[in-house]
Amino acid sequence: MRKEKTPSYVLTLKLKTNDRDESILDKRFEICRKLYNAVLGNGLKRFNTLKERKCYTKLRKELSEINKQFFNCKDEKKLKLINKQRKAKYKELTNLLNEFGINEYSLINDMTPMRLPFDDNIDNKTAQALSSRAWKALNDLIFGDAKSVSFKKQGDLYSVEGKWNASGITYRDGIIKWNGLKLQIIVKKKDYYAKDALRDRVKYCRIKREMIKGKYHYYIQLVLEGIPPIKCNRETGEIKRQTGKGKVGIDIGTRTIAYSSQYDVKLLELSPKTNGIDRELKLVQKKMDRSRRSTNPNKYNENGTIKRGNKDKWIKSKRYIKLSNHRKELFRKQSEIRKQEHNTLANELIQQGNEFYVETMNFKGLQKRAKNTTKNKNGKFNKKKRFGKSLKDKAPAMFLNILNNKLIWCNTKLNKIDTAKVKASQYNPLTDEYNKKKLSERWNMFEYNNEEQKIQRDIMSAYVIMYVNSNLSTVNRQMCLDNYEAFKTLHDKEIERIKNYNTKIIGSMGIH
């Protein structure tokens, strides 16, 4: 009988290591990297062999046609029939993959003889976890979630985990054990959250390493059963950041977020503290490019482009290596700051209500370059790049994931509305009209009770999303009308706050 999944959360703590411990860990990480690459290579060879078979290409064509019918069909009866055919074809594909040994268990079996020469360093459960990770990468390639698989370069493996807490990488009484290696965890005296969390059952452990200022620092990530402990004020016993009551509408963009509740209305930039790091990164990358060009003149054409077909080894100067390490450190800082700011904003949002609604966003689609080549008014070609950089810097999908996890721990969830049916950015509940707008149009202008109304587009969208019905596809217009005056007061207050804000305002907000 299959085990039921229980809720989990992760506690990250620093490990107390000396030079000997770090040397052993470095060696084991390198062995794990080679094992991962080897088992992934085996799976990829089998898949490439399968792709050459006529039965596979035929099945893929049939699946492609069925998927087109499935996603374009609007008749519910026909959709059920198509879905049955679709499931049957996917089952046929799974059987074909199993026939060629392309599944998780086959990769685990491949790992067993590979691991034996390294038995003193790598245990069976850790090796199995590596196989599972390789299978996930291969599975994404097979089902179209990835265009290719990436083998790990030297130093590119940043975490190693086990399958359970009974053998392999284990935690007991403040000590991490792994094949004869004993490492003590560091828990600060006033870290009551960690002390409370360590009372929960440990499902499995993950050793993680991070390059900080040119040196690896090692951490343990304990995957614990249950929900995270509630943070309280130790003096008063009062719960910090209690969940609010009521509906909250969220309109999230590539760089900004607007939310509306009965208590507050806000239009904010996502992780604003990362902007300074982004500017520094640009300068470092320019310096790296200049350094690489000066030490490798044979690798470039006269017009400055890289020579295709030139297989000479790239020469990296000491300055280039130093800049490269500095860039890695900046990326690490950017990632940590972004994650911290997302968590802070999610905690603030949770206090606004207990019913959260947001539009479904295809962030992967927004990353892609435009297909059609277009020209502007002056006859120059428009750039094909879209929102890739904004999404990389601000990570809105990561924010929604963090918020959803926190809501699940509070016995609720993030409700995703039907974007195509609600059309929140086009709908005006006061006039009951849908008006298409260009991306550059940031304000809703209309007349209400013989008065000129001017509402910021993203905030208005969040207000509409706030009153979406339980079917997640229609708006409760009457609720929008009843609460409009209170919303307008909060809206005007927020616009005034943004105007008086000292830092630079994002252009997409449309506030000058």
Kinemage of the C-alpha trace (Angstrom):
@kinemage 1
@onewidth
@group {chain A} dominant
@subgroup {mainchain}
@vectorlist {calphas} color= white
{ca met a 1} P 0.000 0.000 0.000
{ca arg a 2} L 1.342 3.412 -0.983
{ca lys a 3} L 2.296 5.719 1.888
{ca glu a 4} L 0.237 8.866 2.330
{ca lys a 5} L 2.127 12.095 1.801
{ca thr a 6} L 2.405 14.268 4.876
{ca pro a 7} L 3.166 18.026 4.921
{ca ser a 8} L 6.849 18.970 5.075
{ca tyr a 9} L 9.024 22.008 5.606
{ca val a 10} L 12.766 22.664 5.494
{ca leu a 11} L 15.042 23.894 8.266
{ca thr a 12} L 18.477 25.110 7.120
{ca leu a 13} L 21.333 25.230 9.644
{ca lys a 14} L 25.074 25.819 9.320
{ca leu a 15} L 27.476 22.924 9.857
{ca lys a 16} L 30.561 23.217 12.038
{ca thr a 17} L 33.412 21.984 9.815
{ca asn a 18} L 37.201 21.945 9.898
{ca asp a 19} L 39.703 21.604 7.011
{ca arg a 20} L 39.604 17.784 7.163
{ca asp a 21} L 35.783 17.688 7.064
{ca glu a 22} L 35.681 20.102 4.125
{ca ser a 23} L 38.288 18.062 2.224
{ca ile a 24} L 36.190 14.880 2.660
{ca leu a 25} L 32.975 16.685 1.686
{ca asp a 26} L 34.609 18.181 -1.431
{ca lys a 27} L 35.790 14.710 -2.454
{ca arg a 28} L 32.326 13.191 -1.931
{ca phe a 29} L 30.577 15.980 -3.826
{ca glu a 30} L 32.926 15.371 -6.765
{ca ile a 31} L 32.218 11.609 -6.687
{ca cys a 32} L 28.462 12.324 -6.594
{ca arg a 33} L 28.823 14.671 -9.584
{ca lys a 34} L 30.551 11.978 -11.652
{ca leu a 35} L 27.996 9.331 -10.652
{ca tyr a 36} L 25.130 11.664 -11.573
{ca asn a 37} L 26.658 12.400 -14.992
{ca ala a 38} L 27.310 8.701 -15.632
{ca val a 39} L 23.773 7.554 -14.827
{ca leu a 40} L 22.235 10.489 -16.733
{ca gly a 41} L 24.412 9.588 -19.741
{ca asn a 42} L 23.108 6.001 -19.664
{ca gly a 43} L 19.494 7.157 -19.661
{ca leu a 44} L 20.146 9.679 -22.448
{ca lys a 45} L 21.754 7.004 -24.679
{ca arg a 46} L 18.695 4.776 -24.319
{ca phe a 47} L 16.348 7.660 -25.090
{ca asn a 48} L 18.353 8.640 -28.201
{ca thr a 49} L 18.139 5.008 -29.371
{ca leu a 50} L 14.369 5.002 -28.819
{ca lys a 51} L 13.925 8.251 -30.776
{ca glu a 52} L 15.268 6.521 -33.905
{ca arg a 53} L 12.503 3.881 -33.807
{ca lys a 54} L 9.515 4.348 -36.115
{ca cys a 55} L 7.062 3.224 -33.419
{ca tyr a 56} L 8.185 6.122 -31.182
{ca thr a 57} L 7.963 8.825 -33.887
{ca lys a 58} L 4.528 7.537 -34.910
{ca leu a 59} L 3.306 7.572 -31.289
{ca arg a 60} L 4.648 11.100 -30.766
{ca lys a 61} L 2.769 12.384 -33.841
{ca glu a 62} L -0.457 10.792 -32.604
{ca leu a 63} L 0.036 12.327 -29.157
{ca ser a 64} L 0.679 15.752 -30.679
{ca glu a 65} L -2.596 15.590 -32.667
{ca ile a 66} L -4.609 14.381 -29.658
{ca asn a 67} L -3.162 17.139 -27.436
{ca lys a 68} L -4.155 19.776 -30.027
{ca gln a 69} L -7.721 18.430 -30.035
{ca phe a 70} L -7.781 18.229 -26.232
{ca phe a 71} L -6.685 21.820 -25.611
{ca asn a 72} L -8.853 23.300 -28.403
{ca cys a 73} L -12.056 21.328 -27.693
{ca lys a 74} L -14.868 23.191 -25.906
{ca asp a 75} L -17.523 20.456 -26.019
{ca glu a 76} L -17.499 18.599 -22.659
{ca lys a 77} L -18.734 15.258 -24.104
{ca lys a 78} L -16.108 15.227 -26.836
{ca leu a 79} L -13.477 16.323 -24.324
{ca lys a 80} L -14.105 13.234 -22.179
{ca leu a 81} L -13.661 10.925 -25.196
{ca ile a 82} L -10.491 12.714 -26.299
{ca asn a 83} L -9.143 12.553 -22.740
{ca lys a 84} L -9.656 8.751 -22.687
{ca gln a 85} L -7.710 8.406 -25.946
{ca arg a 86} L -5.048 10.752 -24.599
{ca lys a 87} L -4.577 8.708 -21.432
{ca ala a 88} L -4.358 5.492 -23.452
{ca lys a 89} L -1.622 6.975 -25.679
{ca tyr a 90} L 0.378 8.218 -22.690
{ca lys a 91} L 0.112 4.740 -21.164
{ca glu a 92} L 1.408 3.332 -24.448
{ca leu a 93} L 4.329 5.780 -24.289
{ca thr a 94} L 5.129 4.774 -20.684
{ca asn a 95} L 5.154 1.071 -21.689
{ca leu a 96} L 7.494 1.852 -24.590
{ca leu a 97} L 9.844 3.758 -22.266
{ca asn a 98} L 9.816 0.853 -19.792
{ca glu a 99} L 10.615 -1.582 -22.619
{ca phe a 100} L 13.806 0.383 -23.360
{ca gly a 101} L 14.716 0.716 -19.664
{ca ile a 102} L 13.945 4.435 -19.540
{ca asn a 103} L 12.498 4.862 -16.049
{ca glu a 104} L 13.602 5.726 -12.529
{ca tyr a 105} L 14.097 2.131 -11.370
{ca ser a 106} L 16.338 1.294 -14.341
{ca leu a 107} L 18.577 4.249 -13.519
{ca ile a 108} L 18.730 3.150 -9.855
{ca asn a 109} L 19.779 -0.355 -11.012
{ca asp a 110} L 22.463 1.236 -13.226
{ca met a 111} L 23.781 3.151 -10.214
{ca thr a 112} L 24.405 0.045 -8.048
{ca pro a 113} L 27.558 -1.253 -9.824
{ca met a 114} L 28.802 2.315 -10.413
{ca arg a 115} L 28.672 3.107 -6.685
{ca leu a 116} L 30.474 -0.001 -5.385
{ca pro a 117} L 34.062 1.292 -5.962
{ca phe a 118} L 33.158 4.358 -3.840
{ca asp a 119} L 31.397 2.414 -1.070
{ca asp a 120} L 33.558 4.037 1.646
{ca asn a 121} L 32.320 7.497 0.640
{ca ile a 122} L 28.868 7.171 -0.958
{ca asp a 123} L 26.077 5.112 0.603
{ca asn a 124} L 23.297 3.327 -1.285
{ca lys a 125} L 20.471 5.743 -0.391
{ca thr a 126} L 22.456 8.818 -1.455
{ca ala a 127} L 23.283 7.108 -4.760
{ca gln a 128} L 19.586 6.295 -5.276
{ca ala a 129} L 18.675 9.949 -4.660
{ca leu a 130} L 21.192 10.948 -7.372
{ca ser a 131} L 19.520 8.496 -9.773
{ca ser a 132} L 16.114 9.979 -8.978
{ca arg a 133} L 17.478 13.461 -9.701
{ca ala a 134} L 18.909 12.253 -13.041
{ca trp a 135} L 15.548 10.666 -13.902
{ca lys a 136} L 13.728 13.949 -13.207
{ca ala a 137} L 16.037 15.759 -15.662
{ca leu a 138} L 15.485 13.041 -18.293
{ca asn a 139} L 11.717 12.982 -17.656
{ca asp a 140} L 11.529 16.762 -18.293
{ca leu a 141} L 13.286 16.206 -21.635
{ca ile a 142} L 10.977 13.340 -22.677
{ca phe a 143} L 7.746 15.210 -21.882
{ca gly a 144} L 8.811 18.564 -23.317
{ca asp a 145} L 9.403 20.520 -20.090
{ca ala a 146} L 13.072 20.957 -21.088
{ca lys a 147} L 14.862 21.238 -24.449
{ca ser a 148} L 17.989 19.394 -23.283
{ca val a 149} L 19.622 17.839 -20.229
{ca ser a 150} L 22.631 19.465 -18.568
{ca phe a 151} L 25.568 17.488 -17.245
{ca lys a 152} L 27.177 18.876 -14.097
{ca lys a 153} L 30.527 20.612 -14.583
{ca gln a 154} L 33.222 20.474 -11.919
{ca gly a 155} L 32.018 22.428 -8.888
{ca asp a 156} L 28.436 22.670 -10.213
{ca leu a 157} L 26.857 20.162 -7.795
{ca tyr a 158} L 25.654 22.144 -4.788
{ca ser a 159} L 23.607 19.620 -2.805
{ca val a 160} L 23.541 15.920 -1.936
{ca glu a 161} L 20.638 14.256 -0.142
{ca gly a 162} L 19.483 10.909 1.197
{ca lys a 163} L 16.168 9.064 0.887
{ca trp a 164} L 15.397 8.676 4.590
{ca asn a 165} L 16.818 9.329 8.062
{ca ala a 166} L 17.562 5.689 8.959
{ca ser a 167} L 20.849 5.261 7.044
{ca gly a 168} L 23.211 7.231 4.829
{ca ile a 169} L 23.025 10.948 5.651
{ca thr a 170} L 21.315 10.955 9.064
{ca tyr a 171} L 20.559 13.406 11.885
{ca arg a 172} L 20.608 12.448 15.572
{ca asp a 173} L 20.899 14.731 18.620
{ca gly a 174} L 22.566 17.667 16.898
{ca ile a 175} L 24.987 15.496 14.873
{ca ile a 176} L 24.960 14.730 11.142
{ca lys a 177} L 26.474 11.325 10.286
{ca trp a 178} L 27.483 10.223 6.801
{ca asn a 179} L 29.708 7.151 6.240
{ca gly a 180} L 32.000 7.733 9.204
{ca leu a 181} L 31.915 11.536 8.944
{ca lys a 182} L 30.424 13.344 11.966
{ca leu a 183} L 29.414 17.001 11.681
{ca gln a 184} L 27.872 19.165 14.398
{ca ile a 185} L 25.021 21.546 13.543
{ca ile a 186} L 25.130 25.154 14.790
{ca val a 187} L 21.992 26.360 16.608
{ca lys a 188} L 22.160 29.859 18.108
{ca lys a 189} L 21.063 30.317 21.734
{ca lys a 190} L 18.182 32.643 20.842
{ca asp a 191} L 17.060 30.699 17.757
{ca tyr a 192} L 13.834 29.440 19.348
{ca tyr a 193} L 12.316 28.700 15.936
{ca ala a 194} L 15.064 26.134 15.155
{ca lys a 195} L 14.781 24.596 18.638
{ca asp a 196} L 11.011 24.169 18.206
{ca ala a 197} L 11.414 22.776 14.673
{ca leu a 198} L 13.954 20.143 15.767
{ca arg a 199} L 11.224 18.486 17.866
{ca asp a 200} L 9.517 17.335 14.626
{ca arg a 201} L 10.398 14.069 12.861
{ca val a 202} L 13.195 14.312 10.288
{ca lys a 203} L 12.177 12.727 6.975
{ca tyr a 204} L 15.576 13.022 5.284
{ca cys a 205} L 18.652 15.262 5.214
{ca arg a 206} L 20.302 17.297 2.470
{ca ile a 207} L 23.863 18.628 2.675
{ca lys a 208} L 24.191 21.894 0.803
{ca arg a 209} L 27.260 23.972 -0.002
{ca glu a 210} L 27.537 27.618 -0.999
{ca met a 211} L 30.506 29.532 -2.350
{ca ile a 212} L 30.821 32.645 -0.165
{ca lys a 213} L 33.745 34.985 -0.858
{ca gly a 214} L 35.737 32.285 -2.628
{ca lys a 215} L 35.238 29.562 -0.003
{ca tyr a 216} L 32.673 26.773 0.357
{ca his a 217} L 30.407 26.934 3.418
{ca tyr a 218} L 28.402 23.832 4.316
{ca tyr a 219} L 24.801 23.679 5.551
{ca ile a 220} L 22.337 20.965 6.464
{ca gln a 221} L 18.755 21.118 5.242
{ca leu a 222} L 16.510 18.981 7.432
{ca val a 223} L 13.236 18.055 5.705
{ca leu a 224} L 10.850 17.892 8.664
{ca glu a 225} L 7.355 16.446 8.949
{ca gly a 226} L 4.466 18.763 9.764
{ca ile a 227} L 4.083 22.526 9.512
{ca pro a 228} L 6.610 25.189 10.616
{ca pro a 229} L 6.392 26.338 14.250
{ca ile a 230} L 4.388 29.496 14.870
{ca lys a 231} L 6.647 32.404 15.805
{ca cys a 232} L 5.641 34.060 19.088
{ca asn a 233} L 6.833 36.974 21.161
{ca arg a 234} L 8.747 35.252 23.989
{ca glu a 235} L 7.902 37.973 26.514
{ca thr a 236} L 4.159 38.371 25.857
{ca gly a 237} L 3.358 35.015 24.179
{ca glu a 238} L 1.537 36.870 21.390
{ca ile a 239} L 1.599 35.221 17.943
{ca lys a 240} L 3.554 37.187 15.356
{ca arg a 241} L 1.891 37.927 11.987
{ca gln a 242} L -1.568 36.489 12.622
{ca thr a 243} L -3.671 35.586 9.586
{ca gly a 244} L -6.262 38.221 8.705
{ca lys a 245} L -9.876 37.741 7.635
{ca gly a 246} L -11.477 38.538 4.305
{ca lys a 247} L -10.681 38.420 0.594
{ca val a 248} L -7.447 39.623 -0.995
{ca gly a 249} L -7.004 40.188 -4.736
{ca ile a 250} L -3.482 40.062 -6.217
{ca asp a 251} L -2.429 41.388 -9.610
{ca ile a 252} L 1.168 40.325 -10.215
{ca gly a 253} L 3.342 41.554 -13.068
{ca thr a 254} L 6.905 40.939 -14.162
{ca arg a 255} L 8.327 43.646 -11.850
{ca thr a 256} L 5.432 44.830 -9.669
{ca ile a 257} L 2.623 43.511 -7.497
{ca ala a 258} L -0.692 45.169 -6.639
{ca tyr a 259} L -3.018 43.854 -3.946
{ca ser a 260} L -6.382 44.931 -2.617
{ca ser a 261} L -8.108 43.981 0.651
{ca gln a 262} L -10.758 45.574 2.834
{ca tyr a 263} L -7.968 47.026 5.023
{ca asp a 264} L -5.380 48.208 2.532
{ca val a 265} L -4.460 48.761 -1.125
{ca lys a 266} L -0.844 48.613 -2.282
{ca leu a 267} L 1.201 48.866 -5.482
{ca leu a 268} L 4.759 47.675 -4.850
{ca glu a 269} L 7.950 46.805 -6.668
{ca leu a 270} L 9.051 43.198 -6.196
{ca ser a 271} L 12.389 42.901 -4.315
{ca pro a 272} L 13.559 46.519 -4.819
{ca lys a 273} L 16.823 45.934 -2.896
{ca thr a 274} L 18.181 43.752 -5.725
{ca asn a 275} L 18.346 46.738 -8.129
{ca gly a 276} L 21.713 47.972 -6.818
{ca ile a 277} L 23.238 44.505 -7.209
{ca asp a 278} L 21.929 44.304 -10.776
{ca arg a 279} L 23.793 47.510 -11.699
{ca glu a 280} L 27.010 46.183 -10.126
{ca leu a 281} L 26.625 42.908 -12.030
{ca lys a 282} L 26.484 44.782 -15.349
{ca leu a 283} L 29.754 46.574 -14.563
{ca val a 284} L 31.503 43.333 -13.553
{ca gln a 285} L 30.325 41.557 -16.723
{ca lys a 286} L 31.629 44.402 -18.879
{ca lys a 287} L 35.027 44.167 -17.175
{ca met a 288} L 35.041 40.383 -17.702
{ca asp a 289} L 34.266 40.817 -21.395
{ca arg a 290} L 37.103 43.334 -21.847
{ca ser a 291} L 39.537 41.046 -20.026
{ca arg a 292} L 38.548 38.012 -22.092
{ca arg a 293} L 38.883 39.917 -25.371
{ca ser a 294} L 42.353 41.229 -24.507
{ca thr a 295} L 43.684 37.754 -23.582
{ca asn a 296} L 41.966 35.896 -26.468
{ca pro a 297} L 42.310 38.065 -29.639
{ca asn a 298} L 42.488 34.907 -31.797
{ca lys a 299} L 38.925 33.950 -30.748
{ca tyr a 300} L 37.255 37.086 -32.195
{ca asn a 301} L 36.520 38.387 -35.691
{ca glu a 302} L 37.374 41.955 -36.749
{ca asn a 303} L 33.765 43.062 -36.166
{ca gly a 304} L 33.968 41.858 -32.534
{ca thr a 305} L 31.937 38.643 -32.893
{ca ile a 306} L 33.241 35.264 -31.676
{ca lys a 307} L 34.814 33.081 -34.372
{ca arg a 308} L 32.783 29.986 -35.085
{ca gly a 309} L 34.839 26.846 -35.512
{ca asn a 310} L 37.821 28.157 -33.544
{ca lys a 311} L 38.556 25.423 -31.016
{ca asp a 312} L 41.525 27.053 -29.310
{ca lys a 313} L 41.374 26.924 -25.522
{ca trp a 314} L 40.071 30.079 -23.830
{ca ile a 315} L 42.782 31.802 -21.760
{ca lys a 316} L 41.554 33.111 -18.406
{ca ser a 317} L 43.728 35.703 -16.713
{ca lys a 318} L 43.989 36.056 -12.909
{ca arg a 319} L 41.931 39.244 -13.181
{ca tyr a 320} L 39.220 37.398 -15.133
{ca ile a 321} L 39.061 34.577 -12.533
{ca lys a 322} L 38.856 37.155 -9.727
{ca leu a 323} L 36.010 38.989 -11.504
{ca ser a 324} L 34.248 35.662 -12.184
{ca asn a 325} L 34.311 34.766 -8.472
{ca his a 326} L 33.055 38.264 -7.621
{ca arg a 327} L 30.168 37.798 -10.078
{ca lys a 328} L 29.224 34.474 -8.423
{ca glu a 329} L 29.184 36.211 -5.058
{ca leu a 330} L 26.901 38.959 -6.442
{ca phe a 331} L 24.496 36.357 -7.857
{ca arg a 332} L 24.422 34.626 -4.459
{ca lys a 333} L 23.698 37.913 -2.662
{ca gln a 334} L 20.977 38.787 -5.171
{ca ser a 335} L 19.339 35.394 -4.669
{ca glu a 336} L 19.417 35.641 -0.853
{ca ile a 337} L 18.087 39.218 -0.769
{ca arg a 338} L 15.308 38.377 -3.254
{ca lys a 339} L 14.216 35.340 -1.234
{ca gln a 340} L 14.258 37.326 2.025
{ca glu a 341} L 12.192 40.170 0.526
{ca his a 342} L 9.680 37.729 -0.986
{ca asn a 343} L 9.214 36.075 2.423
{ca thr a 344} L 8.747 39.449 4.134
{ca leu a 345} L 6.140 40.560 1.581
{ca ala a 346} L 4.320 37.204 1.816
{ca asn a 347} L 4.137 37.595 5.632
{ca glu a 348} L 2.659 41.089 5.215
{ca leu a 349} L 0.070 39.819 2.722
{ca ile a 350} L -1.081 36.982 4.991
{ca gln a 351} L -2.146 39.553 7.587
{ca gln a 352} L -4.557 41.106 5.045
{ca gly a 353} L -6.962 38.162 4.795
{ca asn a 354} L -7.565 34.413 4.548
{ca glu a 355} L -8.947 34.123 0.973
{ca phe a 356} L -6.387 34.918 -1.722
{ca tyr a 357} L -7.075 35.224 -5.454
{ca val a 358} L -4.555 35.701 -8.266
{ca glu a 359} L -4.521 35.453 -12.058
{ca thr a 360} L -2.949 32.414 -13.714
{ca met a 361} L 0.224 33.679 -15.408
{ca asn a 362} L 2.300 31.891 -18.040
{ca phe a 363} L 5.720 33.149 -16.933
{ca lys a 364} L 7.548 30.730 -19.238
{ca gly a 365} L 5.685 32.216 -22.201
{ca leu a 366} L 6.660 35.739 -21.126
{ca gln a 367} L 10.347 34.710 -21.068
{ca lys a 368} L 10.330 33.702 -24.738
{ca arg a 369} L 11.432 36.061 -27.471
{ca ala a 370} L 8.829 37.390 -29.912
{ca lys a 371} L 8.424 35.217 -33.031
{ca asn a 372} L 7.424 37.905 -35.534
{ca thr a 373} L 9.846 40.547 -36.770
{ca thr a 374} L 8.293 44.018 -36.565
{ca lys a 375} L 9.348 47.605 -37.270
{ca asn a 376} L 8.637 50.823 -35.375
{ca lys a 377} L 7.417 54.163 -36.794
{ca asn a 378} L 10.956 55.120 -37.855
{ca gly a 379} L 11.391 51.925 -39.875
{ca lys a 380} L 13.836 50.335 -37.402
{ca phe a 381} L 13.458 46.744 -36.297
{ca asn a 382} L 11.923 46.228 -32.842
{ca lys a 383} L 13.801 44.083 -30.347
{ca lys a 384} L 12.477 40.551 -29.997
{ca lys a 385} L 13.330 40.211 -26.317
{ca arg a 386} L 10.398 40.494 -23.935
{ca phe a 387} L 10.345 40.045 -20.134
{ca gly a 388} L 13.147 37.516 -19.554
{ca lys a 389} L 15.420 39.857 -17.601
{ca ser a 390} L 12.615 41.244 -15.406
{ca leu a 391} L 11.463 37.731 -14.533
{ca lys a 392} L 15.041 36.675 -13.716
{ca asp a 393} L 15.634 39.688 -11.453
{ca lys a 394} L 12.247 39.821 -9.698
{ca ala a 395} L 11.137 36.122 -9.764
{ca pro a 396} L 7.332 36.669 -9.464
{ca ala a 397} L 6.658 32.912 -9.829
{ca met a 398} L 8.942 32.246 -6.859
{ca phe a 399} L 7.006 34.814 -4.793
{ca leu a 400} L 3.664 33.132 -5.574
{ca asn a 401} L 5.166 29.755 -4.626
{ca ile a 402} L 6.414 31.126 -1.280
{ca leu a 403} L 3.013 32.742 -0.589
{ca asn a 404} L 1.133 29.551 -1.470
{ca asn a 405} L 3.328 27.452 0.858
{ca lys a 406} L 2.701 29.849 3.739
{ca leu a 407} L -1.056 29.775 3.035
{ca ile a 408} L -1.105 25.955 2.990
{ca trp a 409} L 0.499 25.989 6.441
{ca cys a 410} L -2.359 28.337 7.508
{ca asn a 411} L -4.980 25.810 6.239
{ca thr a 412} L -5.856 27.822 3.133
{ca lys a 413} L -4.462 28.180 -0.402
{ca leu a 414} L -3.852 30.587 -3.281
{ca asn a 415} L -6.873 30.479 -5.620
{ca lys a 416} L -5.949 30.886 -9.292
{ca ile a 417} L -8.740 32.495 -11.306
{ca asp a 418} L -9.561 31.872 -14.971
{ca thr a 419} L -7.704 34.778 -16.602
{ca ala a 420} L -9.357 34.398 -20.011
{ca lys a 421} L -12.903 34.554 -18.581
{ca val a 422} L -12.461 37.168 -15.837
{ca lys a 423} L -10.343 39.622 -17.921
{ca ala a 424} L -9.568 41.628 -14.777
{ca ser a 425} L -7.401 44.262 -16.488
{ca gln a 426} L -10.156 44.964 -19.076
{ca tyr a 427} L -13.242 44.876 -16.840
{ca asn a 428} L -14.691 47.960 -15.182
{ca pro a 429} L -17.360 46.873 -12.615
{ca leu a 430} L -18.751 50.415 -12.274
{ca thr a 431} L -19.686 50.705 -15.949
{ca asp a 432} L -19.971 46.903 -16.484
{ca glu a 433} L -17.824 47.200 -19.625
{ca tyr a 434} L -14.775 45.452 -21.037
{ca asn a 435} L -12.204 47.741 -22.655
{ca lys a 436} L -9.033 46.417 -24.229
{ca lys a 437} L -5.985 48.487 -23.366
{ca lys a 438} L -2.467 48.734 -24.682
{ca leu a 439} L 0.335 47.735 -22.331
{ca ser a 440} L 1.378 51.399 -22.150
{ca glu a 441} L -2.079 52.487 -20.851
{ca arg a 442} L -1.664 52.402 -17.076
{ca trp a 443} L -4.823 54.250 -15.968
{ca asn a 444} L -8.569 53.592 -16.091
{ca met a 445} L -10.393 56.839 -16.980
{ca phe a 446} L -14.190 56.921 -16.643
{ca glu a 447} L -17.095 58.896 -15.198
{ca tyr a 448} L -18.946 57.772 -12.051
{ca asn a 449} L -21.695 59.741 -10.245
{ca asn a 450} L -20.940 62.734 -12.495
{ca glu a 451} L -17.329 62.739 -11.322
{ca glu a 452} L -14.139 62.054 -13.299
{ca gln a 453} L -12.496 58.882 -11.963
{ca lys a 454} L -8.835 57.978 -12.439
{ca ile a 455} L -7.753 54.557 -11.132
{ca gln a 456} L -4.354 52.917 -11.579
{ca arg a 457} L -4.779 49.893 -13.862
{ca asp a 458} L -2.977 47.247 -11.727
{ca ile a 459} L -4.707 48.313 -8.517
{ca met a 460} L -8.111 48.241 -10.262
{ca ser a 461} L -7.307 44.766 -11.572
{ca ala a 462} L -6.451 43.579 -8.043
{ca tyr a 463} L -9.774 45.053 -6.805
{ca val a 464} L -11.734 43.147 -9.489
{ca ile a 465} L -9.854 39.892 -8.701
{ca met a 466} L -10.682 40.377 -5.016
{ca tyr a 467} L -14.410 39.892 -5.735
{ca val a 468} L -14.202 36.908 -8.081
{ca asn a 469} L -16.864 34.310 -7.245
{ca ser a 470} L -16.129 30.789 -5.942
{ca asn a 471} L -16.299 29.396 -9.521
{ca leu a 472} L -13.117 31.472 -10.223
{ca ser a 473} L -14.449 32.618 -13.613
{ca thr a 474} L -17.005 35.386 -12.864
{ca val a 475} L -16.925 38.653 -10.889
{ca asn a 476} L -19.415 39.642 -8.174
{ca arg a 477} L -20.215 43.097 -9.556
{ca gln a 478} L -22.532 44.041 -6.693
{ca met a 479} L -19.739 43.556 -4.134
{ca cys a 480} L -17.453 45.745 -6.277
{ca leu a 481} L -20.077 48.516 -6.331
{ca asp a 482} L -20.841 48.292 -2.586
{ca asn a 483} L -17.176 48.647 -1.556
{ca tyr a 484} L -15.993 51.066 -4.246
{ca glu a 485} L -15.934 54.252 -2.127
{ca ala a 486} L -13.750 52.640 0.568
{ca phe a 487} L -11.476 51.245 -2.163
{ca lys a 488} L -11.180 54.679 -3.852
{ca thr a 489} L -10.063 56.263 -0.564
{ca leu a 490} L -7.383 53.605 -0.047
{ca his a 491} L -6.345 53.891 -3.728
{ca asp a 492} L -5.815 57.670 -3.547
{ca lys a 493} L -3.861 57.259 -0.309
{ca glu a 494} L -1.562 54.692 -1.958
{ca ile a 495} L -0.955 56.840 -5.057
{ca glu a 496} L -0.011 59.751 -2.791
{ca arg a 497} L 2.393 57.488 -0.866
{ca ile a 498} L 4.120 56.386 -4.092
{ca lys a 499} L 4.455 59.996 -5.333
{ca asn a 500} L 6.087 61.039 -2.044
{ca tyr a 501} L 8.387 58.007 -2.041
{ca asn a 502} L 12.057 59.006 -2.289
{ca thr a 503} L 13.276 56.213 -4.589
{ca lys a 504} L 12.853 55.906 -8.348
{ca ile a 505} L 9.353 54.822 -9.460
{ca ile a 506} L 9.085 51.984 -12.013
{ca gly a 507} L 7.814 53.214 -15.377
{ca ser a 508} L 5.189 50.420 -15.648
{ca met a 509} L 3.361 51.906 -12.640
{ca gly a 510} L 2.523 54.954 -14.772
{ca ile a 511} L 2.947 57.336 -11.808
{ca his a 512} L 4.981 60.498 -12.380
